[in-house]
Every structure is written in C-alpha cells, then in structure tokens.
Amino acid sequence: MENVKKMSVVLWIVQGFLALFFALASGAPKLLLPAEMLPMPIPLPQPFIVFIGTAEVLGALGLILPGLLRIRLGLTPLAAACLVLLTICATVYQLAAHQPASALFAVVMGLVAAFVAYGRWRVAPLASGRSKANGGPLLASGC
C-alpha cells in the first residue's frame, strides 16, 4: 500500500509536468500564434494545426482535472494514451522533416505519457473521494 502511495505521488508530479508541457509549451502556441510564426519544417494547414493544439490542451486538462475534481477518473489514463498517439504522429512528422533530435524528444514525451497511462490504469489508479468509511465503495474508475 505504501508503494502505491509513493507511485501515486510520482505520477501526479509527472502528470503535472506533462500537462504544463502539452498545454503551455506545445498546445497554446498552436492555438494562439499564426502558422507563419510556428517553427514548422513541413507546412501544415492552419485548421490542422489548431486541431493538434486543441488535442494537446484537452489532453493536458485530461491529465489533471479528473483527479482534482474526482469525476470521470478513467479519463486520465485515456488522456495519457491519446497523448501517446499524438507523440507517435509528432515523431513521424519530425522524421519526415529530417529532424532526428526533435523526433527523439517526441519519443521521450510519448514514453513519459505511456508511463502515466499505464500507471494510472494498472499501478496506482485514481480513487474517488468516496470510501468504505463514509458508506460508499472505493471506486477506481469514477465512471
């Protein structure tokens, strides 16, 4: 039980860093800056860039809000898994643009997101605020 608590703390820290990165460093510029100001080695249509930025910001919110609000707790590992898919796409894009360093960074971010997805799904799932002490079962899924 003590190991699960420690892992939960580690996961919360990693979730926080991932959320900051995807919301502020990656997603927000795609939503707020014109496409010409973004460092895009292969040009993409503006609506697609906005779609990617929206997916990143929503993924970041999905990493944090369910656990803070104690609702729909199953969304956290789902958000992390979706961010893994997004980073796979980013890796392919960076490789196509002949930017191996950026592709490696995308792979690392994807592995960190996969760590969160697996950790919140199997190792230390978020628990709802209800416990056996106050009459309700301890729910890990929140759904």
N, C-alpha and C positions, 0 to 999 in steps of 0.2 A: 504493500500500500504506500509506503514511503517513497519507493522508486517511481510510482505513478505520479505522486505529487511533484517530485523533482522534474520528471519528464513534462508534466503539465506546465510548470514554470518555464522550462526551456522552450517549449512550444509557443507559449504566449510571447516570449521575447522574440523568437524567430518570426512569428506571425506579425508582430509589430513592425519589425524591420522590413519584412516583405510588403506589408501594407503601405508603409511610407514610400518605399521604392516605387511600387506599381501605381500608387495614387499621385504622388507628387513629382517624382523624377521621370517617370515614363508616360503615364496616362495624361496628366494635366497639360504638359506641353502639346500633346497631340490634339487636345480639345481647345486650347486657348491660343496657340500660335498659328499663323498662316503656314501652309505647306512649304512655301519657299524658305521659311526660316528654320525648318527642321532639317537636321543632318541626315537626309535620306539618300543613300548612294544609288538606289534604284527608285525612280519616282513612282509614287502610288497615287491613285485618285484621292482627292480630298475627302469624299464620303467614306472611303475605306479607312483612311487614317482616323477619322472621327469614330468610326465603328471600333477600331482597335483601341483607341484611347478610352472609349466608353467601357469596353470589356475589361480593360485594366483597372479602371477606377471601381467598377462594380465588383471585380474580383477582390480588390483591396478591402472594400467595405464588407464583403462576404467573409473575409478572414477575421474581422474584428467584431462587427455588430451582433451577430448571433450569440456569441459568447458573452458580450456585455449586456445585452438585453434579455438573455436567457429564453429566446424564442427561435424555433426552427434551427436547432443546433446542428442538424445534419447538413446545413448549408455550408458550414466551414470546411469540412473535407471536400465537399463538392466544388467550392470556390477554388481551393488549392489545386484540385485535379484539373479544373478548367485553366488555371494559370500554367500548369504543366503543359497542356496542349498549346497554349499561346506561346510559350517559350520554345516549343519544338518548331512552331511556324517561324518564330524570330530567328532561330538557328539556321533554318533552311534559307531564309531571306539573306542573312548575313553571309552564309557560304556562297550563295549565288552572286553576292556583291563583292566576293573575294576579300572579305574582312574576317579572317580566322580568329583574331583576338576578340572581336565583338561576338562571334559565334560561340566561342568558349565561355564568354561571360553569360550568354543566354543559356547555355547548357548548365552552368553552375546555378543560375537562378532557378532553372527548371528542377534541378536536383533538390534544391532547398525547398521549393514548393511541394515536391513529391514527398519529402521528409515530413512536412506539415500534414499533407493529405493522409499519409499512412499513420502518422502519429495520432491525429485526431479521429481517425476511423477505427484503428485497432488498439493502439498502445494506451492512450490517455484521452478517450472521448470526453467532450464537454458534457457535464452533468447539469440537469435543470436545477432550479432553485428548490424544488420540492424534495423532501427526504422522508424516510420512514418515520422520523421523529414527529413530523407535523402531519402525518396521515396519508401522504401520497407516496407512490412508489418512486424510486430513483430512476429517472428516465435519462438515457444517454442520447437518444435520437432527437428529442424535443419536438418531434412531428406529431 
